[in-house]
Amino acid sequence: MTSERYPTSTDEERETAIEAASLAIQRGELVVLPTDTVYGVAADAFDPAAVRSLLAAKGRGREMPPPVLVSAAATVDALAVDIPGYARALMDAFWPGPLTLVCRQQSSLQWDLGDTRGTVAVRMPDHEVALEILDRTGPLAVSSANLTGMPAATDADQAEQMLGDAVAAIVDGGESPGAVASTIVDVTGAQGRVLRRGALTLEELNAVLEPLGATLTDED
């Protein structure tokens, strides 16, 4: 596959890029898009074949399912169940932003993200272009735009070098505003756990939760 690259410097270019990316997703193809952390490679979360293509493009197996990006916090209730109050407090404080929450998955969802063990990792990115694409496509399975084991792409050039042959469209939003990946927090239990340190520190997260009588533990 030969990827098409779309700049977003002007309003007209941006609309063309968002429309092209949205149509490619609807066709079951992969798309590279900018986010507020690093560039991501995206597939329709409800298209199992597209998700398999995403994992294959990155050189990943089913044991490493991709997170899901959403355009609104309210969408989480359609994807997850038993969301604890402390998790909602974190969403209120840090969404949109670099926080991924691992929640208990809705059992009725007709999708296959891989070996999720009944969970789904969800994030709302703080990036206007990404949010506009998500508004048109619905939830997307999105992983960092790189080959497994390589540094995450922080611009469209890096993403194209690694994944250009596997994607239909590359939305070029310039240099990533944040080169650090999101912080991942497991919120499936009574007390949350930081699974991956990232753009948000444990101290920043707990500063929100401590007034509520809650704290997170650190996996490390």
C-alpha positions in Angstrom: 0.0 0.0 0.0 1.2 3.5 -0.8 0.2 6.1 1.8 -1.1 9.5 1.0 0.3 12.4 3.2 -2.0 15.3 4.2 -0.8 18.6 5.6 -2.9 20.6 8.0 -1.4 24.0 7.8 -4.5 25.8 6.5 -8.2 25.3 7.3 -8.8 23.8 3.8 -5.8 21.4 4.1 -7.0 20.4 7.6 -10.5 19.6 6.4 -9.2 17.6 3.5 -6.9 15.6 5.9 -9.6 14.9 8.4 -12.0 13.8 5.7 -9.4 11.6 4.0 -8.5 10.0 7.3 -12.1 9.4 8.3 -12.9 7.8 4.9 -9.9 5.5 5.1 -10.9 4.3 8.6 -14.4 3.6 7.3 -12.8 1.5 4.5 -11.0 -0.6 7.1 -7.6 0.9 6.4 -5.0 2.3 8.8 -4.2 5.9 9.4 -1.4 7.8 11.0 -2.6 10.8 13.0 -1.1 13.4 15.4 -2.1 13.4 19.1 -1.1 15.5 22.1 1.6 12.9 23.0 3.2 11.1 20.1 1.9 10.2 16.6 -0.5 7.3 16.6 -1.5 4.6 14.1 -5.3 4.2 14.1 -7.9 1.6 13.1 -11.6 1.3 13.6 -11.9 -0.2 17.0 -15.0 -2.2 15.9 -13.3 -3.7 12.8 -11.4 -6.8 13.9 -9.6 -7.2 10.6 -8.4 -3.6 10.8 -7.2 -4.1 14.4 -5.3 -7.2 13.3 -3.7 -5.1 10.5 -2.6 -2.5 13.1 -1.0 -5.1 15.3 0.7 -6.7 12.3 2.0 -3.3 11.0 3.7 -2.7 14.4 5.0 -6.2 14.7 2.8 -6.9 17.8 0.8 -9.9 18.9 -2.6 -10.2 20.4 -1.0 -10.1 23.9 -0.5 -6.4 23.4 -3.9 -4.9 22.6 -4.1 -1.3 21.5 -5.7 1.4 23.6 -8.9 3.1 22.4 -9.2 6.8 21.8 -12.5 8.7 22.2 -13.7 12.2 21.5 -15.8 12.7 24.6 -15.5 11.4 28.2 -19.2 10.3 28.1 -18.3 7.7 25.5 -16.4 5.7 28.2 -19.8 4.5 29.6 -20.5 2.8 26.3 -17.2 1.0 26.4 -16.7 0.2 30.1 -18.6 -0.8 33.3 -18.1 -0.4 37.0 -16.1 2.8 36.6 -15.1 3.9 40.1 -15.5 7.4 41.4 -11.8 8.0 41.6 -11.5 7.2 37.9 -14.1 9.7 37.0 -12.3 12.3 39.1 -9.1 11.6 37.1 -11.1 12.0 33.8 -12.6 15.3 35.0 -9.1 16.6 35.9 -6.9 15.3 33.0 -9.2 14.6 30.0 -8.6 15.6 27.3 -5.0 14.8 28.0 -2.1 12.3 28.4 -3.9 9.9 30.7 -5.0 6.3 29.7 -7.4 4.5 32.0 -7.6 0.7 31.9 -11.3 -0.1 32.7 -13.5 -3.2 32.9 -14.9 -3.7 29.4 -18.6 -3.8 28.5 -19.2 -7.5 27.8 -21.7 -6.8 25.1 -19.2 -5.0 22.8 -18.8 -6.5 19.4 -15.1 -6.0 18.9 -11.8 -7.9 19.2 -8.8 -5.8 20.3 -6.7 -8.8 21.2 -6.1 -10.5 24.5 -7.6 -7.8 26.7 -8.6 -10.1 29.7 -11.9 -8.2 29.9 -10.4 -4.7 30.0 -10.2 -1.8 27.7 -7.6 1.1 27.9 -9.3 4.4 27.0 -8.0 7.9 26.5 -9.3 11.2 25.2 -6.5 13.1 23.5 -6.0 16.8 23.8 -5.4 17.5 20.1 -8.0 19.2 17.9 -7.3 17.3 14.7 -7.4 13.9 16.4 -10.6 14.9 18.2 -12.2 16.0 14.9 -11.3 12.6 13.3 -12.7 10.8 16.3 -15.9 12.8 16.1 -16.5 11.4 12.6 -15.2 7.8 13.0 -16.2 7.0 16.6 -13.8 5.1 18.9 -10.4 4.2 17.3 -7.9 1.6 18.3 -4.7 3.7 18.4 -1.2 2.7 19.2 2.0 4.7 18.9 3.1 5.1 15.3 6.3 3.0 15.4 7.5 -0.5 14.9 7.6 -2.4 18.2 10.9 -1.8 19.9 11.6 1.5 18.1 11.1 5.0 19.5 7.6 6.5 19.1 7.3 8.9 16.2 7.1 12.5 17.1 6.5 13.8 13.6 5.0 12.6 10.3 8.4 11.9 8.8 9.3 9.3 11.5 5.9 7.7 11.3 6.1 7.4 7.5 9.6 5.9 7.6 8.3 3.1 9.9 4.7 2.6 8.8 4.3 4.3 5.4 3.8 1.0 3.6 1.1 -0.2 6.0 -1.2 2.9 6.2 -3.5 4.6 3.7 -3.2 8.1 5.0 -0.8 10.1 7.1 -2.1 13.3 8.7 0.8 15.7 9.2 0.2 17.9 12.2 3.8 19.0 12.6 6.0 18.2 15.6 4.2 16.5 18.5 3.4 19.0 21.2 4.4 16.4 23.8 7.0 13.8 23.1 6.2 11.7 26.2 3.6 8.9 26.0 0.5 9.0 28.2 0.5 7.7 31.8 -1.5 4.5 32.1 -3.6 3.8 35.2 -5.4 0.6 36.0 -8.8 1.6 37.5 -10.4 -1.9 37.6 -9.9 -2.2 41.4 -10.8 -0.4 44.5 -7.5 1.4 44.4 -5.9 2.5 41.1 -2.4 1.5 40.0 0.0 3.3 37.7 1.0 0.7 35.1 3.2 3.0 33.0 4.8 6.3 34.0 4.3 9.0 31.4 3.5 12.6 30.9 1.6 12.8 34.2 3.4 12.0 37.5 2.0 10.0 40.4 2.2 13.1 42.4 0.0 15.1 40.0 -2.6 12.3 39.9 -2.7 11.9 43.7 -3.0 15.6 44.2 -6.5 15.2 42.6 -7.4 12.1 44.5 -6.2 12.8 48.0 -8.9 15.4 48.8 -11.4 12.5 48.0 -9.6 10.1 50.3 -8.1 8.1 47.5 -4.6 7.5 46.2 -2.9 5.5 43.4 -0.1 3.1 43.9 2.9 2.8 41.5 3.5 -0.5 39.7 7.2 0.2 39.9 
